[in-house]
Structure formats: C-alpha cells, structure tokens
Amino acid sequence: MLRPVLLRPLLLAALLAGIGSAHAQLPEAVSLLLRSANIPEDAIGAIVLRGNTTVLSHGAERSMEPASTMKIVTTAVSLEQLGPIFRGRTELRTSADVINGVLKGDLILRGGADTDFNADVLEHMLQTLRNQGITTIKGDLILDRQLFQPARPDIGAPPFDESSEFRYNVIPDALLLNTNLLDIELNSTEGKLKLLMMPPLDNVSIGSDMKLIKGNCARWEDGWRPPEYVRGPNGQLQVILHGTFPQNCKKATSINVLDRTDYADRLFRATWKRLGGTLMGSVREAAPSGVAPTADPVGTRMLADHVARALPEVLRDTNKNSDNTLARTLFFSLGSLQSDGWLGSRPVAMAAPEDTATRARQVIHEWMVQHNIDDQSLQIDNGSGLSRTERVSPRLIAGVLQAMQQSVWAPEFQSSLPIAALDGTMRKRLLNSPAAARARIKTGSLNNVVAIAGYVPDADNQLCIVVAMINSKLAGNGNGRAITDALIDWVAKSSAMPVIAGQ
C-alpha cells in the first residue's frame, strides 16, 4: 500500500536545493516595485538562502557596489580574526625621569586603535599623571600613530564627496582623538546667530559669516557651505562657518575641519592646563622608526593607559549605526593587530613596503579561502563601503553570513546587526511586516546604490539569509528601500513547501 511519508532530511535538502537553485524569478511584489520605479531587473542582484537551499538567486554572482553592506565582510572577519576580547588601547609613555613634579623629557601619546579615545578619556589619563605628582612636562608631547602605515592615511586622500567635514567622512588613524570632531551648536534668535563649540580647545575660537534667512529649520543643511579654519597671530586658530542659516532655528552638528595634529595639540593643552599642568615643549608627530611597533617599546615605561570596549560592543556601534570611521578602524586593525598579548591585541610585524591596508586585504582573502568562499568578486578599498571602487557579489556576502551562522561567535555577530522596526538604521523600516523585531539587517546606501544583507526568520521561523543590491541612478527617493523591504517582507511571509513522496 502506498502512503505519503516525509522524505529523509538529506534527500529533502537535496530536492529543495534543486528546486531553489532554478528559482531566478523575483517575487511579484519586488518586480512590481522595480517596474513602477523604471529600474530594470538587471540592476538588482539578490539571493535568499534557507539553510543550504538556494530559494532565490537573481544576478547573485554579479560584482556590484555594496555601499555599507561591505561592513558585513569587515566586521565578520574582524570578529573571527581578532576575537571577542580584542580591545584597542591608548598609552601615555616616557623614557624620562620625574623629579619634583617635573617630567624631565618627552611624553609619548601612543595610539593602539582605541575606538573610544575621546576628550573624557584624555582628561582621565591626564588626571592619572597629576595623581602621580606630575605638574610640568619639560619636553614635547609626541603623537605616535605608527601602528597604522601610513601613519596619517587622511593626508592626500581625495575627498569622497563635497562634504568632507562631516562625521561619516572621517578617515581614522591609530591615534584618532575624539574623532577629530568639533561639536557645534547653532542658535539663531532675535536676528543673531549664537555659536557654541565643544570641546574647548586652547587658543581656538569659532566665528561665522552665515546669513540668516527665512527658511525651514528642518532643512537647515541646504544652506551649509564647507567651513574653514585660519591661523591668526600668536598661534590663534579660528574656525569660520559659511553659508546661510534659518531664522529662529536651533541645530547641532559635528565637523572635522582642524588638522588632527592641531586638534590634539589644542585639546591636550586645554585639558592639561585645566588640571593645573604645564607643557613647556611643542606637540609633534612621532618620526617613523622603520621597525614594527612592539607591546613595550624599549626604554620607555607606561604612565597611564586606556583600554577600549571589547570588540562585540564596537561591532554593534559599527553595524547598527553604519559608522564608517569605526569600520575603517577595524579594517586597519586587521592589518596591524592580532588578538593576544597586548591586553587583547598586539602589533603584527609587517615587512616593508607593505602598508596596513594591503595586509588587511590579505587577511580577509585568507579568511575567505579558509571558509571556501570564492572572493573573485571582492574588491576592498577601506572596508566601510564608503567608496566608489569597492565591489562584491550578493553571493559572497551570503557566504560570509552563512559562515558566521556556524561561527562560535555567531551570537555576538548577529547582535551587532540592526533589528527591523526597532533600532539602528532599520528602526523605521518594516514596521507592519512579520519581519518587524525579528529580522537583523545591515543596510547600505550611497547615491545610486541601495543594499541590504542579513538574517530573516521565515513563516516557519527558519532563519534565512537575504542579500540584495540595487545599482541604479533611480534607486534613490525611497525606491530602492521599498524594493529591498519588499524582498525582506516576502521572505518573512514565506514557508518552506512540504515535500511528500510515496513508497
């Protein structure tokens, strides 16, 4: 007697894989939105995996601009290679003696990819010096950025766009203090524009030639023009804001406009002076030694240090907020650090003339080989996706997400991704979808690029991998977001088809 039975798991998977691999047809909801936006179907690459089954594959092998979904690669490899206890650090070191409260030589501020090195941390470290009885630094303050090579990757780098002063464009180095940002509050009342700048910097002021206009406060950035800073007599610096600003409007922004040596100099002096200290020398960059950094430089001792948050916490800020500077710091860390020894990290000896970015690319390639992921489609510039040269296929991103499902650090990785309808860059998306509060999705957006990549539980609560990239000049104005959201929603509503056989 013939009766229906469930197929054995391996046979079921094989049959589903055969069915799924032939499924190149996009869901109707996605196709309709593409047509309504006049975006051709060959402008989208997409893949959906349910376990080892390819449910959907449409242009998935094509190498495309990924925007910030490239952070999937950077954060995944960072977590696996550096480990969850990895922490960047900053040190204050010296080779000089302290006599009667005077440091009789130079003070070295040594960078170690500390993603939390802000103005408050600097003040705490300097208070530690004061607690040791140090009141005067007779020598210079030396800024040691040598962990990354080149030490100042920002110098000579072409601007990504016309807004190089904004936070998302900051290029990190190994000693990035307070992200080199000035927090500016603009308040226009009674026909006057009042400005407040934080943190306080020694001998630095802020001014403006912005014209007050009748306009929409919510669109204040429409009148913004790139600011500048000028040197005055006696070492004075003035930051000058340009453009227009609406009347009766109060807004805050952060800008990266000062040279970072100037910034560190002025912030250090202002903080040290406030704590009652004196710096007699100058502030200068450390000269290249030609030797790879070591955990304990010969002839120096540590006076104070700061250790950053553990890597999983940094990953959450990187992916949930799509922070380019953090992603780039992780990328450089892959090329300069390993996960043991130096309080969770230690420098890697690098053979000249290989730079840090080159080594990071090699580390990523080796990780792909170890996980049997074909990386021919992968072109990495800085690891953040804020690039017009980075390329990757949806298939490769899906492979990385698959590998991280099997990783011992899978919980840490998945918790770094934005949760649909709840937080990060997904907090306002898919509010009325079954994917809400369940899907974990990294987003990506540039001019002419919209992308998503992550994990979506389907209607059977089986975790699916979903990746989609749209490269089209028509992807803006919400079109690309609607299309990729429709794909996520389709997966969340889908159910695996039961396979029945007779015997």
PEZINOR-V600636 format. One record per pair of residues at least 6 apart in sequence whose ideal C-beta (glycine too) atoms are under 6 Angstrom apart, sorted by the first residue. I is the first residue (numbers start at 0). J is the second residue. Records with the same first field share a line. If there is no record, write none. Layout:
I->J  J
This chain:
1->501
3->499
6->498  500
11->498
12->51
14->498
15->52
16->52
19->52  53  54
20->53
22->55
23->56  57
25->57
26->489
28->485  489
29->482  485  486
32->481  482  485
33->40
36->473  478
37->473
38->471  473
42->469  470  471
43->469
44->58  59  61  63  393  468
45->57  467
46->56  59  393  394  397  466
47->54  55  463  465  490
48->397  464
49->461  463
59->393  394
60->392  394
61->392
62->376  390  392
63->468  470
64->448  470
65->384  391  443  450  468
66->384  443  444  445  448  450
67->321  384  443
68->441  443  450  452
69->384  389
70->318  326  384
71->396  399  441  452
72->399
73->326  329  330  382
74->314  317  318
75->399  403
76->363  366
77->329  333
78->408  412
81->310  338
82->338
83->310  311  408  411
84->343
85->310  338  343  344
86->306  307  309  343
87->111  112  113  114  307
88->111  113  304  306  342
89->113  116  305
90->109  301  304
91->124  302  303
92->107  109  299  301
93->106
94->298  299
95->102  103  104
96->103
97->133
100->132  134
101->135  137
102->133  136
103->137
104->138
105->138  139  141
106->136  140
107->141  143
108->142
109->143
110->144  146  173  174
111->146
112->173  328  332
113->307
114->307  313  325  328
115->307  308
116->176
117->177
118->177  198
120->305
121->270
122->270
124->303  305
125->270  271  274
127->303
128->302
129->274
134->276
135->277
136->278
137->279
138->280
139->280  281  283
140->267  282
141->285
142->174  263  284
143->285
144->150  172  173  174
145->285  292
146->173  292  335
147->172  173  331  335  355
148->354  355
151->172
152->170
153->170
156->170
159->168  385
164->225  254  255  256
166->253
167->323
169->178  255  324
171->324  327  328
176->263
179->255  259  262
180->253  255
181->196  254
182->197  253
183->196  252
184->195  251
185->250
186->193  249
187->211  244  246  248
192->207  209
194->205
196->205
199->269
200->265  266  269
201->265  268  269
202->234  235
203->236  265
204->237
205->238
206->237  239
207->240
209->240  242  244
210->243
211->244  246
212->243
213->246
214->245
216->245  248
219->245  248  250
222->242  243
223->242
224->241  242
226->240  256
227->239
228->236  238  256  257
229->237
238->256
264->282
268->278
271->278
291->346  348  349
292->346
294->340  341  345
306->342
311->411
314->415
315->415
316->322  325
317->325  326
318->415  416  441
319->417  423
321->424
323->383  385
326->382  383
327->381  383
330->359  382
331->355
333->359  362
334->355  358  359
335->347  355
336->344
337->345  347
349->358
360->379
367->374
370->402
372->398
376->391  392  395
377->391  395
378->389  390
380->386  388  389
384->443
393->466  468
396->452  466
397->464  466
400->464
403->409  412
413->439
416->439  441  453
417->423  424  425  440
418->439
419->425  429  434  435  438  440
420->429  430  435  436
421->436
424->442
425->440
428->484
429->435  484
432->488  491
433->491  492
434->455  487  488  491
437->456
438->455  487
439->453  454
440->451  453
441->452  453
442->451
443->450
447->472  474
448->470
449->469  474  479
450->468
451->467  483
452->466
454->462
455->463  465  487  490  491
456->462
457->463  490  493
458->492  493  494
459->494  495
463->490
465->487  490
467->483  486
469->479
